[in-house]
Each structure stands twice: as structure tokens, then as C-alpha cells.
Amino acid sequence: MIEVEFGPADVAGLRFAHSPMAEIVAGAFVLRDRGPGAWMHDSWRRRVTPLLPRWPVLSAVLFGPHHYAPDFLNPVPRGSRPTLDDELRLLAATPLDTVVEQVTAGWAGHEPPPEIQGFVRFPRTQTTVLIEELRDYFETAIAPLWPLLRTHVASEVAARSRAAAERGPRTMLTSLHPRLVWDGAAIRIGYPDKHGKWSLEGHDLTLLPTAFAAGNIFSIASAADGRALLYAPAGHGNLWASDPRPGPSPALAALLGPTRAAVLTLLAAPHSTGEVAHHLAIAPATASHHLTTLRDSGLVAPVRDGRRLLYQRTGLGDSLTLS
């Protein structure tokens, strides 16, 4: 059982973010283990596994005998949508003695390979090599999926935010994962083989929807950057289907018409009028007409993102689309 002290006052510090490093580390778990839901990544795994010798230092760090990922590879994001460069700068700033301690911990009791021994002898050089391999791994294994991952997480955050507003934060939190329970005093994650108890210590709690999390939920604790829960967003299985962007159901298309139903389905994540037109290959004027009709029907609502006007589904739109 993992327990995180979390009272009603801590709800004010709850936030969402999407982390490239979280996707990298969770993806390594998918390559390493065949845990719950891992089957859905089989096609991706078959593509990436033969390439692992290209990243010997990264492989030695993440595929050690203890199945351990060093904490410094999981920085809690300081913004909601950090880039890989943002997070690699945090990694590069990690004290070298911390890097060495955490990297070697993954091989404790075993003879470490030369890639791990290099951290002890030349920690700065080896950390630089690790960061460059992380960058290349991301570009090769994750970047082709990145726009889709970002869109899916935007949909997840929008839906969770609506759930918190309409049904309260308890419902939103406890629906993150079947193993998670919040009793008003602590969040408890029911893994019988994992144990730990920690508090927020004045930090916010960041929720990290991560497509490679499969059926798992992980806790991340960092004294410097805060605390986080890494979990799989709703509907993440659709990301790995041959056609990951689901179309409208026949019933919804019959009710609203195929184009308007497609617009409503797309708006699980916020989109501008131009983006709707682009994704559905329709004229901007047509997209605007359908958005206005859906707005007037209470199925979508406009939201501001800086200077951009976006549209997203309302709770009523979710109910209609997901029923």
C-alpha cells in the first residue's frame, strides 16, 4: 500500500501536467515488463526493442536487475506542458553525487556493466551521454506519437476538470484508477507488493496522465520539485489502435448528422474553429456553423487560451457522445 497524505485543503494545489520524461520512463517499463495492459503496446514494442543497442547508457540505467528508474529521471513538471528540453535542463542540473547514487542503486548487489561504472569514474561525461541518448530515444521512439499524445492528454485534462467542477474533486480523484482511494485524509494506492508513506510537505500534487502507463499508477516524490501521481488517461487504449482517432458512433451520427457528430466527437479535446476544419477536412465556415449550433444546444462551450478561442464538449456533450 502506498499512502499520500492529502486533505481537503490540498485540493487547492492539485494540477495536471504532461511530461515527456514520464512518457519515456513509462515506455521503458513497457519495454521491460509485460504488466497490465502491456499487450496494447505490442506494435510499438516490436518497433523499438531492436533499436535499444543504439542507447547503451540509457538501457543500462533503465533495465537494471532491480527494475528501478532513478528518481532524477522523473522531474515533477514546473508547468503544465513542458518540452523535452525543459526537462532535460532539470536533469542536467541534478547534483552529480545524486546521479551516481541513484544510477548505481539500480545495480546494487550485482556487477554493474561498463556504462554504469562510467558514472562513478566520469559522472559529468556519462550524464551528458545519458542526456543525449534520452534526446535521441525520444526523437526515435516517442516523437512520432507526440502530437497524438498531447491531444489525448488535453482531452483527459478537460474531462477531469469538468468532472471536478460538476461532481467534486473526490469523484475526479477516485476515478483516476481502480486501485486509488481518497478518504479525505490520504490518497491510498492498493499495490500489495509496494509500500510507502509520504506527505506533500507544502508542495502541490501534480497529476500526470501518461499514455505509456498502461494499467498502472505510480507515485513520484521529489524533495525539490514536489509530488506527482503518474497514471493512464481514460481511453488510452484508443491511442494504440490502427485508427486511434475514434469516429462518431452510428447512433450519434443519426441523431446529429455525420459531420456535426464528428465535430462533437473531436471536441473531447479543445480545438479552434480552424483546427476543427483542418482535422475534418471541411470549410472553416462549415466548421463555424456546426460549432455555433452545438454551442446553442449546450453540447460545447467556448474557452479562452490566451488570444485563441477554443471549443470543448460540456458535460452534456460528454454524456451524449459517450453513451
N, C-alpha and C positions, 0 to 999 in steps of 0.2 A: 504494500500500500504506500502510495506517495501522497503526502499531505502538504497543502499550501495554505497557510493562514490567510484568510480572505473574508473580511467583514463587510457589512453594508456600506461603510464609509469608503471602502476601497473601490467600489463601483465607479466612483468619480474618476479614478485613474486608469480605467480599463480602455484599451485602444487596440486597433488592428494594424497589422503591417504585413508586407510580403517581402520575404528575404531571399535573395539569390543564394546566399550561403546555406540557408536552411534547405533549399531545394537540392543543393549539391550534396550536403551531408545525408539527407534523407534518401537521395538517389543512390548513395554509396551503400546504405542499408539494404536497398532493393537489390543491388548487385551482389551483396554479400550473403544475404539471408533470403529465404523464401517464407516469409511470415504471412500473416493475414492479408489477403488481398493482393499479394505479390504477383499472382498469375496475370493480372491485368497489364503488367509492365513487360510481359514476355518479349514482345516485338522490340521494344526499346532495349531490353537487356541483351537480346541477341545481337543488336547493332553495336552496343557499346563495349561489351565484355572483351571481344577480341582486341580492342584498342587499348586496354589497360596497361600493357607494357610500355606504351608511349609516355605514361606518367608514373615512373618508378617510385619517386619520393612520395607522391600523393597516395599511391597504392599501399606503400609500407606504413604510412601514418594511419590510414583508414581501414586497412584489412589485417590488423594485427591479431594475435591469438585470443585477445580478450574481447574482441568485437567492441572496441572503445573508440569514440570520437573525441579528440581533445576539445575542452570547453572553448578555447580561444577561436576555434573554427565556427562557433555559433554565437557571434556577437548579437546582442539584442538590438534590433534596428533603432536608430535615433529618430527616424522619420517613417512615414507610412509606406513609401515606395523607394527604398534605397536602391542604388545601382550596384553592380558588382564592384566597380571602382571604389564606391563609398565604403563598402565592407572590407575590401582588400586593404584600404588605408588603415582601418581599425586593426586588422590582423598585423600589418607591418609595424604598428605602434605597440604591439604586445611586448612586454619585457622579455628579453631573451631567456632569462632563467625560468620564467613561466613556460615559455615554449618548450624548452628542454625537458622540464619536469613533466609536462603533460604528454609530450610525444613519447618519452621513454616509459611512462606509466602503462602505455598500451602494450608494451613488450615485457613487463615485469615478470621475472621468473623464467624467461626464455632468452635464447641467444638472439640479439637483435641483428637484422641484416645491415649491410654497409650504409644503406640510406638512413637508417635510424642512428647508427653510430656517428654519422656525419653531423647530426645535430649537437652531439656532445663536443666534438672536436672543433667544428666550424659553424656555430649556431647561426650567425648572421648570414653567411653564404647559403647555408642549407634552407634557412627560412625564405630567402629570396627565391631560391629554386622552387620551393613549395608554392609560393605565391604565383610564380609564372606558370607552373603546371596547373594550378587552380584556374587561372585565366584561360589557358588553352583547353582544359577539360570543359569548362563552361561553354566556350565557343563551339566546341565539337558536339557535346552531349546534350546541353540544355538550351543553348541559344535558338536552335531551330524551333523549339516549342515555346519560347519565351513569350511572344505576343499572345498566344493562346492561354498560357498560364496566367498572365497578367489580367486578361479579360475574365477568365473564370474566377479569379480571386476577387476582382471588382464586383462580380455578381454575388459572390459569397458574402462579402462585407456589406453590400447593400441589403441583402436579405436578412442577415443577422441584425443589422441596425434597425430595420423595420420591426423585427421580432422583439427586440429590446424595447422599442418605443410603444408597440401595441400590446405586448403581453408581459413585459417586465424583464429585468436582467436575469432573474433566476431561470426563467424559461429559456432565454437565449444561451446562458452558460451550460445548463444541464443537457441541452440538445446538441452540444458540440460533439459528444462522443458517448457511446453506451456505458463506458467504464467511469465516466465523470459524474460526481455528485457534489452539489454545493448545499450545505445545510445552514448557511448564513454566517457561519464562523470560519469554515475552512472548505477549500476545494479538495476533494479526495479522488484519487485515481486508482482504481482497483486492479493493480497488477500484483498477483500473489508472489512473484519472484523478484519484485523491485521494492525497495524500502527507502524512505527518506522523508524528512520533515523540514520545511523551511518557511520563513516569513518573507514578506515583501520588503521589510526594513526601510519603509518610506518610499520605495520605488513604485512606479506604475506596473500593472500587469499587462503585457502585450500578448495578444492572440495572433498566432502566425499560421494562417491557412497555407498548407504546403501540399502540393499535388502528389509528391512522391512519398508522403506519409503513409499511403495505402490505408490499412485498417488500424493504424497505431495512433497513440497520442503520447507526446514526450514533454517533459518539463526541462526548462533551461534556467539555470540560476547563475548570474554573473554579478559579483560584488560591484563592479564598476558601471555596468550598463543596465542593470535592472533584472527583471524576471520575465519569463515568457512561457507560453504553452504552444507547442507545435502540434497541429492536428490536420487531418484530411478534410478539405472543404466538401460540402454536400454535392453530390453528383459528380465527384471526381472521376468515377469510372467512365463517364462520357468522354473524358479527355483522351482516353486510350483506345477508343473505338475507331474504326476506319473512317467514319464520318462524325467527328467529335462535336460538331455544332448541330444539336437536335433541331429538327423542323417542327412545325406545329402539328398537333395531333389532328387526325381526320375530323373529330368532333368539334374541335376549336375552329378549324378551317370552315366547317359547315356553318358554324354559328356566326363567325365574323367575316367570312370571306378569306381566301388563302393568303392574300397579301397582307391584310390587316392582322391576321393571325400570326403571320411570320414576323411582323413588326413587334407585336406583343411578346412573342417568344424571345426575340432578340434582346428585348429590354430587360432581361434578367440582370444585365449589367448596364450602367448608364451609357447612353450614346447620344451624340448630337444628331441633328437632322441630316447633316451631310454624311455622317458615319452610317446612319440607317440606310440612306440612299446608296452609298457605296457597297455595303455588305449585301444588300438585297437586289442590287443592280436595277434600281428604279430611279426615276427622275426626282430631283430634290423637291419639286412642287408636289409630286405624288406622296413622297415621304411626309412632307409637312401636313398635307391633308389628312393622312391616316393618323398622324400623331395628334392633331387637333381633335379629331373625332374620339380617339382613345382617351385623351385628356378630359374632354367634356363628359365622357361616360364614367370617369372616375377610375379608369384602369391604369393610367400612367400619370405621372406628375413631373413637372419641370423642377430641376435643381440647378443651382449655380456652381460652377467650378471655375473660379476666377472670372474671366471675361466670357467663358463659354457657357451656353445654355444647353444642358443635357436633359434627357428624359429617362426615367426609370419606372418600372412597374410599382404600383401601390400594393398594399396587402390584398385588396380585391382582385387586382390583376394577377397576383401570385396564385390566389385561390382558384381563379378561373383557368389559369394556364396549367397548374399542377394537379388539377382534379381529374 
